[in-house]
Amino acid sequence: MIKISLLLFSLLLSACGNNPVIKPSVILDAENYTAYGLSAFSKANWNTARNSFRNVHEITS
């Protein structure tokens, strides 16, 4: 009985899911520049990191 109720409960929860929200291209671009800038920063590539963070600032402003 417990297994059946658990199965029905899990089916009920799985039916409640919505479609994922699609992120705008501005957000995706900012995420990409941020990841690239953090990667460059961790490798001590200061110029690339600075330029990437400037691009993020320009995109989000």
mmCIF file as Biopython writes it, N, C-alpha, C and O atoms, coordinates in Angstrom:
data_model
#
loop_
_atom_site.group_PDB
_atom_site.id
_atom_site.type_symbol
_atom_site.label_atom_id
_atom_site.label_alt_id
_atom_site.label_comp_id
_atom_site.label_asym_id
_atom_site.label_entity_id
_atom_site.label_seq_id
_atom_site.pdbx_PDB_ins_code
_atom_site.Cartn_x
_atom_site.Cartn_y
_atom_site.Cartn_z
_atom_site.occupancy
_atom_site.B_iso_or_equiv
_atom_site.auth_seq_id
_atom_site.auth_asym_id
_atom_site.pdbx_PDB_model_num
ATOM 1   N N  . MET A ? 1  ? 0.811  -1.189 0.000   1.0 0.0 1  A 1 
ATOM 2   C CA . MET A ? 1  ? 0.000  0.000  0.000   1.0 0.0 1  A 1 
ATOM 3   C C  . MET A ? 1  ? 0.860  1.262  0.000   1.0 0.0 1  A 1 
ATOM 4   O O  . MET A ? 1  ? 0.564  2.230  -0.701  1.0 0.0 1  A 1 
ATOM 5   N N  . ILE A ? 2  ? 1.917  1.237  0.788   1.0 0.0 2  A 1 
ATOM 6   C CA . ILE A ? 2  ? 2.799  2.401  0.861   1.0 0.0 2  A 1 
ATOM 7   C C  . ILE A ? 2  ? 3.509  2.612  -0.473  1.0 0.0 2  A 1 
ATOM 8   O O  . ILE A ? 2  ? 3.689  3.750  -0.906  1.0 0.0 2  A 1 
ATOM 9   N N  . LYS A ? 3  ? 3.913  1.522  -1.126  1.0 0.0 3  A 1 
ATOM 10  C CA . LYS A ? 3  ? 4.600  1.643  -2.408  1.0 0.0 3  A 1 
ATOM 11  C C  . LYS A ? 3  ? 3.686  2.242  -3.467  1.0 0.0 3  A 1 
ATOM 12  O O  . LYS A ? 3  ? 4.127  3.050  -4.285  1.0 0.0 3  A 1 
ATOM 13  N N  . ILE A ? 4  ? 2.428  1.856  -3.456  1.0 0.0 4  A 1 
ATOM 14  C CA . ILE A ? 4  ? 1.481  2.378  -4.444  1.0 0.0 4  A 1 
ATOM 15  C C  . ILE A ? 4  ? 1.231  3.863  -4.202  1.0 0.0 4  A 1 
ATOM 16  O O  . ILE A ? 4  ? 1.179  4.647  -5.150  1.0 0.0 4  A 1 
ATOM 17  N N  . SER A ? 5  ? 1.078  4.249  -2.946  1.0 0.0 5  A 1 
ATOM 18  C CA . SER A ? 5  ? 0.843  5.666  -2.652  1.0 0.0 5  A 1 
ATOM 19  C C  . SER A ? 5  ? 2.082  6.498  -2.976  1.0 0.0 5  A 1 
ATOM 20  O O  . SER A ? 5  ? 1.961  7.632  -3.441  1.0 0.0 5  A 1 
ATOM 21  N N  . LEU A ? 6  ? 3.259  5.950  -2.738  1.0 0.0 6  A 1 
ATOM 22  C CA . LEU A ? 6  ? 4.488  6.653  -3.087  1.0 0.0 6  A 1 
ATOM 23  C C  . LEU A ? 6  ? 4.610  6.804  -4.596  1.0 0.0 6  A 1 
ATOM 24  O O  . LEU A ? 6  ? 5.022  7.858  -5.080  1.0 0.0 6  A 1 
ATOM 25  N N  . LEU A ? 7  ? 4.261  5.775  -5.336  1.0 0.0 7  A 1 
ATOM 26  C CA . LEU A ? 7  ? 4.290  5.832  -6.793  1.0 0.0 7  A 1 
ATOM 27  C C  . LEU A ? 7  ? 3.306  6.870  -7.320  1.0 0.0 7  A 1 
ATOM 28  O O  . LEU A ? 7  ? 3.648  7.657  -8.202  1.0 0.0 7  A 1 
ATOM 29  N N  . LEU A ? 8  ? 2.095  6.875  -6.788  1.0 0.0 8  A 1 
ATOM 30  C CA . LEU A ? 8  ? 1.099  7.854  -7.220  1.0 0.0 8  A 1 
ATOM 31  C C  . LEU A ? 8  ? 1.515  9.278  -6.864  1.0 0.0 8  A 1 
ATOM 32  O O  . LEU A ? 8  ? 1.289  10.208 -7.639  1.0 0.0 8  A 1 
ATOM 33  N N  . PHE A ? 9  ? 2.112  9.444  -5.708  1.0 0.0 9  A 1 
ATOM 34  C CA . PHE A ? 9  ? 2.588  10.765 -5.296  1.0 0.0 9  A 1 
ATOM 35  C C  . PHE A ? 9  ? 3.699  11.260 -6.211  1.0 0.0 9  A 1 
ATOM 36  O O  . PHE A ? 9  ? 3.711  12.431 -6.591  1.0 0.0 9  A 1 
ATOM 37  N N  . SER A ? 10 ? 4.634  10.379 -6.572  1.0 0.0 10 A 1 
ATOM 38  C CA . SER A ? 10 ? 5.721  10.783 -7.462  1.0 0.0 10 A 1 
ATOM 39  C C  . SER A ? 10 ? 5.202  11.094 -8.864  1.0 0.0 10 A 1 
ATOM 40  O O  . SER A ? 10 ? 5.715  11.998 -9.523  1.0 0.0 10 A 1 
ATOM 41  N N  . LEU A ? 11 ? 4.194  10.361 -9.327  1.0 0.0 11 A 1 
ATOM 42  C CA . LEU A ? 11 ? 3.586  10.676 -10.619 1.0 0.0 11 A 1 
ATOM 43  C C  . LEU A ? 11 ? 2.878  12.022 -10.583 1.0 0.0 11 A 1 
ATOM 44  O O  . LEU A ? 11 ? 2.921  12.781 -11.551 1.0 0.0 11 A 1 
ATOM 45  N N  . LEU A ? 12 ? 2.235  12.309 -9.476  1.0 0.0 12 A 1 
ATOM 46  C CA . LEU A ? 12 ? 1.570  13.594 -9.320  1.0 0.0 12 A 1 
ATOM 47  C C  . LEU A ? 12 ? 2.575  14.738 -9.361  1.0 0.0 12 A 1 
ATOM 48  O O  . LEU A ? 12 ? 2.336  15.753 -10.015 1.0 0.0 12 A 1 
ATOM 49  N N  . LEU A ? 13 ? 3.687  14.581 -8.673  1.0 0.0 13 A 1 
ATOM 50  C CA . LEU A ? 13 ? 4.711  15.621 -8.672  1.0 0.0 13 A 1 
ATOM 51  C C  . LEU A ? 13 ? 5.356  15.790 -10.041 1.0 0.0 13 A 1 
ATOM 52  O O  . LEU A ? 13 ? 5.668  16.912 -10.441 1.0 0.0 13 A 1 
ATOM 53  N N  . SER A ? 14 ? 5.559  14.705 -10.758 1.0 0.0 14 A 1 
ATOM 54  C CA . SER A ? 14 ? 6.180  14.814 -12.076 1.0 0.0 14 A 1 
ATOM 55  C C  . SER A ? 14 ? 5.248  15.484 -13.074 1.0 0.0 14 A 1 
ATOM 56  O O  . SER A ? 14 ? 5.716  16.071 -14.050 1.0 0.0 14 A 1 
ATOM 57  N N  . ALA A ? 15 ? 3.951  15.412 -12.854 1.0 0.0 15 A 1 
ATOM 58  C CA . ALA A ? 15 ? 2.991  16.062 -13.750 1.0 0.0 15 A 1 
ATOM 59  C C  . ALA A ? 15 ? 2.921  17.563 -13.504 1.0 0.0 15 A 1 
ATOM 60  O O  . ALA A ? 15 ? 2.363  18.290 -14.326 1.0 0.0 15 A 1 
ATOM 61  N N  . CYS A ? 16 ? 3.465  18.040 -12.410 1.0 0.0 16 A 1 
ATOM 62  C CA . CYS A ? 16 ? 3.394  19.461 -12.076 1.0 0.0 16 A 1 
ATOM 63  C C  . CYS A ? 16 ? 4.483  20.285 -12.747 1.0 0.0 16 A 1 
ATOM 64  O O  . CYS A ? 16 ? 4.454  21.512 -12.650 1.0 0.0 16 A 1 
ATOM 65  N N  . GLY A ? 17 ? 5.426  19.671 -13.412 1.0 0.0 17 A 1 
ATOM 66  C CA . GLY A ? 17 ? 6.532  20.400 -14.008 1.0 0.0 17 A 1 
ATOM 67  C C  . GLY A ? 17 ? 6.098  21.249 -15.188 1.0 0.0 17 A 1 
ATOM 68  O O  . GLY A ? 17 ? 5.236  20.847 -15.970 1.0 0.0 17 A 1 
ATOM 69  N N  . ASN A ? 18 ? 6.696  22.419 -15.312 1.0 0.0 18 A 1 
ATOM 70  C CA . ASN A ? 18 ? 6.439  23.311 -16.436 1.0 0.0 18 A 1 
ATOM 71  C C  . ASN A ? 18 ? 7.592  23.247 -17.418 1.0 0.0 18 A 1 
ATOM 72  O O  . ASN A ? 18 ? 8.629  22.641 -17.147 1.0 0.0 18 A 1 
ATOM 73  N N  . ASN A ? 19 ? 7.396  23.878 -18.552 1.0 0.0 19 A 1 
ATOM 74  C CA . ASN A ? 19 ? 8.488  23.998 -19.508 1.0 0.0 19 A 1 
ATOM 75  C C  . ASN A ? 19 ? 9.539  24.934 -18.931 1.0 0.0 19 A 1 
ATOM 76  O O  . ASN A ? 19 ? 9.191  25.885 -18.231 1.0 0.0 19 A 1 
ATOM 77  N N  . PRO A ? 20 ? 10.807 24.689 -19.204 1.0 0.0 20 A 1 
ATOM 78  C CA . PRO A ? 20 ? 11.847 25.560 -18.669 1.0 0.0 20 A 1 
ATOM 79  C C  . PRO A ? 20 ? 11.758 26.958 -19.289 1.0 0.0 20 A 1 
ATOM 80  O O  . PRO A ? 20 ? 11.362 27.120 -20.443 1.0 0.0 20 A 1 
ATOM 81  N N  . VAL A ? 21 ? 12.127 27.940 -18.507 1.0 0.0 21 A 1 
ATOM 82  C CA . VAL A ? 21 ? 12.114 29.319 -18.980 1.0 0.0 21 A 1 
ATOM 83  C C  . VAL A ? 21 ? 13.330 29.533 -19.870 1.0 0.0 21 A 1 
ATOM 84  O O  . VAL A ? 21 ? 14.449 29.176 -19.502 1.0 0.0 21 A 1 
ATOM 85  N N  . ILE A ? 22 ? 13.104 30.112 -21.034 1.0 0.0 22 A 1 
ATOM 86  C CA . ILE A ? 22 ? 14.199 30.393 -21.964 1.0 0.0 22 A 1 
ATOM 87  C C  . ILE A ? 22 ? 14.813 31.734 -21.580 1.0 0.0 22 A 1 
ATOM 88  O O  . ILE A ? 22 ? 14.115 32.744 -21.482 1.0 0.0 22 A 1 
ATOM 89  N N  . LYS A ? 23 ? 16.114 31.731 -21.368 1.0 0.0 23 A 1 
ATOM 90  C CA . LYS A ? 23 ? 16.802 32.956 -20.977 1.0 0.0 23 A 1 
ATOM 91  C C  . LYS A ? 23 ? 16.980 33.856 -22.195 1.0 0.0 23 A 1 
ATOM 92  O O  . LYS A ? 23 ? 17.226 33.364 -23.297 1.0 0.0 23 A 1 
ATOM 93  N N  . PRO A ? 24 ? 16.858 35.171 -22.009 1.0 0.0 24 A 1 
ATOM 94  C CA . PRO A ? 24 ? 17.110 36.096 -23.113 1.0 0.0 24 A 1 
ATOM 95  C C  . PRO A ? 24 ? 18.574 36.044 -23.539 1.0 0.0 24 A 1 
ATOM 96  O O  . PRO A ? 24 ? 19.447 35.659 -22.761 1.0 0.0 24 A 1 
ATOM 97  N N  . SER A ? 25 ? 18.823 36.433 -24.775 1.0 0.0 25 A 1 
ATOM 98  C CA . SER A ? 25 ? 20.188 36.366 -25.300 1.0 0.0 25 A 1 
ATOM 99  C C  . SER A ? 25 ? 21.134 37.281 -24.535 1.0 0.0 25 A 1 
ATOM 100 O O  . SER A ? 25 ? 22.325 36.988 -24.439 1.0 0.0 25 A 1 
ATOM 101 N N  . VAL A ? 26 ? 20.629 38.379 -23.991 1.0 0.0 26 A 1 
ATOM 102 C CA . VAL A ? 26 ? 21.474 39.285 -23.206 1.0 0.0 26 A 1 
ATOM 103 C C  . VAL A ? 26 ? 22.017 38.569 -21.980 1.0 0.0 26 A 1 
ATOM 104 O O  . VAL A ? 26 ? 23.192 38.715 -21.642 1.0 0.0 26 A 1 
ATOM 105 N N  . ILE A ? 27 ? 21.178 37.805 -21.321 1.0 0.0 27 A 1 
ATOM 106 C CA . ILE A ? 27 ? 21.603 37.059 -20.130 1.0 0.0 27 A 1 
ATOM 107 C C  . ILE A ? 27 ? 22.604 35.980 -20.512 1.0 0.0 27 A 1 
ATOM 108 O O  . ILE A ? 27 ? 23.608 35.791 -19.825 1.0 0.0 27 A 1 
ATOM 109 N N  . LEU A ? 28 ? 22.337 35.272 -21.604 1.0 0.0 28 A 1 
ATOM 110 C CA . LEU A ? 28 ? 23.258 34.223 -22.042 1.0 0.0 28 A 1 
ATOM 111 C C  . LEU A ? 28 ? 24.617 34.800 -22.409 1.0 0.0 28 A 1 
ATOM 112 O O  . LEU A ? 28 ? 25.650 34.219 -22.075 1.0 0.0 28 A 1 
ATOM 113 N N  . ASP A ? 29 ? 24.625 35.949 -23.099 1.0 0.0 29 A 1 
ATOM 114 C CA . ASP A ? 29 ? 25.892 36.593 -23.451 1.0 0.0 29 A 1 
ATOM 115 C C  . ASP A ? 29 ? 26.647 37.029 -22.205 1.0 0.0 29 A 1 
ATOM 116 O O  . ASP A ? 29 ? 27.861 36.846 -22.118 1.0 0.0 29 A 1 
ATOM 117 N N  . ALA A ? 30 ? 25.939 37.604 -21.242 1.0 0.0 30 A 1 
ATOM 118 C CA . ALA A ? 30 ? 26.584 38.041 -20.003 1.0 0.0 30 A 1 
ATOM 119 C C  . ALA A ? 30 ? 27.161 36.857 -19.240 1.0 0.0 30 A 1 
ATOM 120 O O  . ALA A ? 30 ? 28.253 36.954 -18.680 1.0 0.0 30 A 1 
ATOM 121 N N  . GLU A ? 31 ? 26.438 35.742 -19.212 1.0 0.0 31 A 1 
ATOM 122 C CA . GLU A ? 31 ? 26.956 34.545 -18.543 1.0 0.0 31 A 1 
ATOM 123 C C  . GLU A ? 31 ? 28.215 34.035 -19.231 1.0 0.0 31 A 1 
ATOM 124 O O  . GLU A ? 31 ? 29.169 33.632 -18.565 1.0 0.0 31 A 1 
ATOM 125 N N  . ASN A ? 32 ? 28.220 34.050 -20.557 1.0 0.0 32 A 1 
ATOM 126 C CA . ASN A ? 32 ? 29.396 33.575 -21.291 1.0 0.0 32 A 1 
ATOM 127 C C  . ASN A ? 32 ? 30.604 34.468 -21.048 1.0 0.0 32 A 1 
ATOM 128 O O  . ASN A ? 32 ? 31.701 33.968 -20.797 1.0 0.0 32 A 1 
ATOM 129 N N  . TYR A ? 33 ? 30.418 35.797 -21.121 1.0 0.0 33 A 1 
ATOM 130 C CA . TYR A ? 33 ? 31.533 36.713 -20.870 1.0 0.0 33 A 1 
ATOM 131 C C  . TYR A ? 33 ? 32.029 36.597 -19.432 1.0 0.0 33 A 1 
ATOM 132 O O  . TYR A ? 33 ? 33.232 36.677 -19.183 1.0 0.0 33 A 1 
ATOM 133 N N  . THR A ? 34 ? 31.116 36.412 -18.488 1.0 0.0 34 A 1 
ATOM 134 C CA . THR A ? 34 ? 31.517 36.265 -17.092 1.0 0.0 34 A 1 
ATOM 135 C C  . THR A ? 34 ? 32.339 35.000 -16.889 1.0 0.0 34 A 1 
ATOM 136 O O  . THR A ? 34 ? 33.367 35.028 -16.213 1.0 0.0 34 A 1 
ATOM 137 N N  . ALA A ? 35 ? 31.896 33.901 -17.468 1.0 0.0 35 A 1 
ATOM 138 C CA . ALA A ? 35 ? 32.647 32.644 -17.341 1.0 0.0 35 A 1 
ATOM 139 C C  . ALA A ? 35 ? 34.022 32.768 -17.984 1.0 0.0 35 A 1 
ATOM 140 O O  . ALA A ? 35 ? 35.018 32.295 -17.437 1.0 0.0 35 A 1 
ATOM 141 N N  . TYR A ? 36 ? 34.067 33.406 -19.146 1.0 0.0 36 A 1 
ATOM 142 C CA . TYR A ? 36 ? 35.350 33.590 -19.835 1.0 0.0 36 A 1 
ATOM 143 C C  . TYR A ? 36 ? 36.261 34.503 -19.021 1.0 0.0 36 A 1 
ATOM 144 O O  . TYR A ? 36 ? 37.462 34.252 -18.921 1.0 0.0 36 A 1 
ATOM 145 N N  . GLY A ? 37 ? 35.695 35.564 -18.436 1.0 0.0 37 A 1 
ATOM 146 C CA . GLY A ? 37 ? 36.486 36.478 -17.617 1.0 0.0 37 A 1 
ATOM 147 C C  . GLY A ? 37 ? 37.010 35.819 -16.355 1.0 0.0 37 A 1 
ATOM 148 O O  . GLY A ? 37 ? 38.158 36.044 -15.971 1.0 0.0 37 A 1 
ATOM 149 N N  . LEU A ? 38 ? 36.185 35.007 -15.701 1.0 0.0 38 A 1 
ATOM 150 C CA . LEU A ? 38 ? 36.643 34.302 -14.496 1.0 0.0 38 A 1 
ATOM 151 C C  . LEU A ? 38 ? 37.726 33.290 -14.821 1.0 0.0 38 A 1 
ATOM 152 O O  . LEU A ? 38 ? 38.666 33.106 -14.048 1.0 0.0 38 A 1 
ATOM 153 N N  . SER A ? 39 ? 37.594 32.636 -15.963 1.0 0.0 39 A 1 
ATOM 154 C CA . SER A ? 39 ? 38.623 31.686 -16.381 1.0 0.0 39 A 1 
ATOM 155 C C  . SER A ? 39 ? 39.942 32.407 -16.641 1.0 0.0 39 A 1 
ATOM 156 O O  . SER A ? 39 ? 41.003 31.939 -16.228 1.0 0.0 39 A 1 
ATOM 157 N N  . ALA A ? 40 ? 39.873 33.542 -17.321 1.0 0.0 40 A 1 
ATOM 158 C CA . ALA A ? 40 ? 41.086 34.314 -17.597 1.0 0.0 40 A 1 
ATOM 159 C C  . ALA A ? 40 ? 41.681 34.860 -16.306 1.0 0.0 40 A 1 
ATOM 160 O O  . ALA A ? 40 ? 42.902 34.885 -16.151 1.0 0.0 40 A 1 
ATOM 161 N N  . PHE A ? 41 ? 40.838 35.297 -15.380 1.0 0.0 41 A 1 
ATOM 162 C CA . PHE A ? 41 ? 41.311 35.822 -14.101 1.0 0.0 41 A 1 
ATOM 163 C C  . PHE A ? 41 ? 42.035 34.750 -13.307 1.0 0.0 41 A 1 
ATOM 164 O O  . PHE A ? 41 ? 43.065 35.024 -12.690 1.0 0.0 41 A 1 
ATOM 165 N N  . SER A ? 42 ? 41.505 33.529 -13.315 1.0 0.0 42 A 1 
ATOM 166 C CA . SER A ? 42 ? 42.142 32.454 -12.556 1.0 0.0 42 A 1 
ATOM 167 C C  . SER A ? 42 ? 43.480 32.043 -13.164 1.0 0.0 42 A 1 
ATOM 168 O O  . SER A ? 42 ? 44.332 31.481 -12.477 1.0 0.0 42 A 1 
ATOM 169 N N  . LYS A ? 43 ? 43.659 32.322 -14.444 1.0 0.0 43 A 1 
ATOM 170 C CA . LYS A ? 43 ? 44.927 32.005 -15.111 1.0 0.0 43 A 1 
ATOM 171 C C  . LYS A ? 43 ? 45.870 33.208 -15.132 1.0 0.0 43 A 1 
ATOM 172 O O  . LYS A ? 43 ? 46.908 33.176 -15.794 1.0 0.0 43 A 1 
ATOM 173 N N  . ALA A ? 44 ? 45.508 34.265 -14.409 1.0 0.0 44 A 1 
ATOM 174 C CA . ALA A ? 44 ? 46.288 35.499 -14.318 1.0 0.0 44 A 1 
ATOM 175 C C  . ALA A ? 44 ? 46.454 36.169 -15.674 1.0 0.0 44 A 1 
ATOM 176 O O  . ALA A ? 44 ? 47.478 36.801 -15.930 1.0 0.0 44 A 1 
ATOM 177 N N  . ASN A ? 45 ? 45.463 36.037 -16.541 1.0 0.0 45 A 1 
ATOM 178 C CA . ASN A ? 45 ? 45.447 36.724 -17.825 1.0 0.0 45 A 1 
ATOM 179 C C  . ASN A ? 45 ? 44.609 37.990 -17.632 1.0 0.0 45 A 1 
ATOM 180 O O  . ASN A ? 45 ? 43.422 38.026 -17.956 1.0 0.0 45 A 1 
ATOM 181 N N  . TRP A ? 46 ? 45.260 39.029 -17.095 1.0 0.0 46 A 1 
ATOM 182 C CA . TRP A ? 46 ? 44.542 40.203 -16.604 1.0 0.0 46 A 1 
ATOM 183 C C  . TRP A ? 46 ? 43.854 40.988 -17.715 1.0 0.0 46 A 1 
ATOM 184 O O  . TRP A ? 46 ? 42.728 41.448 -17.530 1.0 0.0 46 A 1 
ATOM 185 N N  . ASN A ? 47 ? 44.504 41.149 -18.862 1.0 0.0 47 A 1 
ATOM 186 C CA . ASN A ? 47 ? 43.904 41.939 -19.940 1.0 0.0 47 A 1 
ATOM 187 C C  . ASN A ? 47 ? 42.638 41.284 -20.474 1.0 0.0 47 A 1 
ATOM 188 O O  . ASN A ? 47 ? 41.635 41.960 -20.701 1.0 0.0 47 A 1 
ATOM 189 N N  . THR A ? 48 ? 42.681 39.985 -20.672 1.0 0.0 48 A 1 
ATOM 190 C CA . THR A ? 48 ? 41.500 39.275 -21.166 1.0 0.0 48 A 1 
ATOM 191 C C  . THR A ? 48 ? 40.377 39.331 -20.142 1.0 0.0 48 A 1 
ATOM 192 O O  . THR A ? 48 ? 39.215 39.521 -20.501 1.0 0.0 48 A 1 
ATOM 193 N N  . ALA A ? 49 ? 40.716 39.167 -18.880 1.0 0.0 49 A 1 
ATOM 194 C CA . ALA A ? 49 ? 39.701 39.229 -17.824 1.0 0.0 49 A 1 
ATOM 195 C C  . ALA A ? 49 ? 39.062 40.611 -17.772 1.0 0.0 49 A 1 
ATOM 196 O O  . ALA A ? 49 ? 37.840 40.731 -17.688 1.0 0.0 49 A 1 
ATOM 197 N N  . ARG A ? 50 ? 39.881 41.649 -17.822 1.0 0.0 50 A 1 
ATOM 198 C CA . ARG A ? 50 ? 39.359 43.017 -17.787 1.0 0.0 50 A 1 
ATOM 199 C C  . ARG A ? 50 ? 38.427 43.275 -18.971 1.0 0.0 50 A 1 
ATOM 200 O O  . ARG A ? 50 ? 37.347 43.842 -18.802 1.0 0.0 50 A 1 
ATOM 201 N N  . ASN A ? 51 ? 38.844 42.860 -20.166 1.0 0.0 51 A 1 
ATOM 202 C CA . ASN A ? 51 ? 38.010 43.071 -21.350 1.0 0.0 51 A 1 
ATOM 203 C C  . ASN A ? 51 ? 36.699 42.293 -21.260 1.0 0.0 51 A 1 
ATOM 204 O O  . ASN A ? 51 ? 35.654 42.795 -21.673 1.0 0.0 51 A 1 
ATOM 205 N N  . SER A ? 52 ? 36.744 41.093 -20.733 1.0 0.0 52 A 1 
ATOM 206 C CA . SER A ? 52 ? 35.523 40.296 -20.600 1.0 0.0 52 A 1 
ATOM 207 C C  . SER A ? 52 ? 34.552 40.943 -19.625 1.0 0.0 52 A 1 
ATOM 208 O O  . SER A ? 52 ? 33.350 40.998 -19.886 1.0 0.0 52 A 1 
ATOM 209 N N  . PHE A ? 53 ? 35.069 41.435 -18.498 1.0 0.0 53 A 1 
ATOM 210 C CA . PHE A ? 53 ? 34.193 42.078 -17.521 1.0 0.0 53 A 1 
ATOM 211 C C  . PHE A ? 53 ? 33.664 43.414 -18.036 1.0 0.0 53 A 1 
ATOM 212 O O  . PHE A ? 53 ? 32.555 43.816 -17.682 1.0 0.0 53 A 1 
ATOM 213 N N  . ARG A ? 54 ? 34.439 44.102 -18.862 1.0 0.0 54 A 1 
ATOM 214 C CA . ARG A ? 54 ? 33.926 45.320 -19.497 1.0 0.0 54 A 1 
ATOM 215 C C  . ARG A ? 54 ? 32.787 44.986 -20.454 1.0 0.0 54 A 1 
ATOM 216 O O  . ARG A ? 54 ? 31.799 45.716 -20.527 1.0 0.0 54 A 1 
ATOM 217 N N  . ASN A ? 55 ? 32.926 43.887 -21.185 1.0 0.0 55 A 1 
ATOM 218 C CA . ASN A ? 55 ? 31.852 43.472 -22.086 1.0 0.0 55 A 1 
ATOM 219 C C  . ASN A ? 55 ? 30.581 43.146 -21.312 1.0 0.0 55 A 1 
ATOM 220 O O  . ASN A ? 55 ? 29.480 43.479 -21.751 1.0 0.0 55 A 1 
ATOM 221 N N  . VAL A ? 56 ? 30.730 42.500 -20.168 1.0 0.0 56 A 1 
ATOM 222 C CA . VAL A ? 56 ? 29.559 42.203 -19.335 1.0 0.0 56 A 1 
ATOM 223 C C  . VAL A ? 56 ? 28.896 43.505 -18.896 1.0 0.0 56 A 1 
ATOM 224 O O  . VAL A ? 56 ? 27.671 43.628 -18.919 1.0 0.0 56 A 1 
ATOM 225 N N  . HIS A ? 57 ? 29.710 44.464 -18.502 1.0 0.0 57 A 1 
ATOM 226 C CA . HIS A ? 57 ? 29.162 45.747 -18.057 1.0 0.0 57 A 1 
ATOM 227 C C  . HIS A ? 57 ? 28.426 46.449 -19.198 1.0 0.0 57 A 1 
ATOM 228 O O  . HIS A ? 57 ? 27.353 47.012 -18.985 1.0 0.0 57 A 1 
ATOM 229 N N  . GLU A ? 58 ? 28.992 46.421 -20.401 1.0 0.0 58 A 1 
ATOM 230 C CA . GLU A ? 58 ? 28.341 47.058 -21.546 1.0 0.0 58 A 1 
ATOM 231 C C  . GLU A ? 58 ? 27.037 46.356 -21.915 1.0 0.0 58 A 1 
ATOM 232 O O  . GLU A ? 58 ? 26.053 47.008 -22.264 1.0 0.0 58 A 1 
ATOM 233 N N  . ILE A ? 59 ? 27.033 45.041 -21.837 1.0 0.0 59 A 1 
ATOM 234 C CA . ILE A ? 59 ? 25.828 44.289 -22.201 1.0 0.0 59 A 1 
ATOM 235 C C  . ILE A ? 59 ? 24.701 44.557 -21.216 1.0 0.0 59 A 1 
ATOM 236 O O  . ILE A ? 59 ? 23.552 44.742 -21.618 1.0 0.0 59 A 1 
ATOM 237 N N  . THR A ? 60 ? 25.019 44.579 -19.941 1.0 0.0 60 A 1 
ATOM 238 C CA . THR A ? 60 ? 23.977 44.687 -18.924 1.0 0.0 60 A 1 
ATOM 239 C C  . THR A ? 60 ? 23.583 46.129 -18.614 1.0 0.0 60 A 1 
ATOM 240 O O  . THR A ? 60 ? 22.607 46.350 -17.897 1.0 0.0 60 A 1 
ATOM 241 N N  . SER A ? 61 ? 24.301 47.095 -19.123 1.0 0.0 61 A 1 
ATOM 242 C CA . SER A ? 61 ? 23.961 48.508 -18.853 1.0 0.0 61 A 1 
ATOM 243 C C  . SER A ? 61 ? 22.887 49.009 -19.777 1.0 0.0 61 A 1 
ATOM 244 O O  . SER A ? 61 ? 22.486 50.170 -19.686 1.0 0.0 61 A 1 
#
